[in-house]
Amino acid sequence: MSHKFKVGQSVRQIGTIYAGNKAIVDGSFEVVRLMPDDRSGEPTYRIKSATGERAVREDDLVLAS
């Protein structure tokens, strides 16, 4: 699968809340690295904010407006 987002783009992370509903996590992140697909074939990314970096799956991200 190819990556939907590019290095340098601003994204927001979707978090799972009670009862499996999804919500946008506060704050904007910048894509800093495209990583290999995970075991299920989902593209993954390294994103950063002012508070640090983390690895996330593509389906947990939306483009920041």
Secondary structure as the mmCIF struct_conf table of DSSP 4:
data_model
#
loop_
_struct_conf.conf_type_id
_struct_conf.id
_struct_conf.beg_label_comp_id
_struct_conf.beg_label_asym_id
_struct_conf.beg_label_seq_id
_struct_conf.end_label_comp_id
_struct_conf.end_label_asym_id
_struct_conf.end_label_seq_id
BEND BEND1 LYS A 4 PHE A 5
TURN_TY1_P TURN_TY1_P1 VAL A 7 GLY A 8
STRN STRN1 SER A 10 THR A 16
HELX_RH_3T_P HELX_RH_3T_P1 TYR A 18 GLY A 20
STRN STRN2 LYS A 22 ILE A 24
HELX_LH_PP_P HELX_LH_PP_P1 VAL A 25 VAL A 25
BEND BEND2 ASP A 26 GLY A 27
STRN STRN3 PHE A 29 MET A 35
TURN_TY1_P TURN_TY1_P2 ARG A 39 SER A 40
BEND BEND3 GLY A 41 GLY A 41
STRN STRN4 THR A 44 SER A 49
TURN_TY1_P TURN_TY1_P3 ALA A 50 THR A 51
STRN STRN5 GLY A 52 ARG A 57
HELX_RH_3T_P HELX_RH_3T_P2 GLU A 58 ASP A 60
STRN STRN6 LEU A 61 LEU A 63
#
